[in-house]
C-alpha cells in the first residue's frame, strides 16, 4: 500500500509538470514594453476620445438608426387593429 501511494504521488507530480509545460511555451522570453511612435500615441488618443464621447452620449458623433428587422417588414404601413 505504501508503494502504491508513493507511485501515485510521483505520477501526480509528473502529471502536474507535464500539464504546466505548455504555459511556459507561450512566454516569449522578454516582457519589456515596446516604444510607441507618436502616430500610434495619437491614434490611441483619438480612439480613447471617441470611446469617451460614446460613453457620455455625446451628440457630436454621427448617429445612425439601425433597423434589424428591415428585411422582415413590409414597406407598406398597415393599420394595426
Protein Blocks (a to p, Z undefined) as FASTA:
>chain_A
ZZmmmmmmmmmmmmmmmmmmmmmmmpgoiacdcdddfklmmmmmmmmmmmmmmmnopakb
ccddddfklmmpcfbdcddZZ
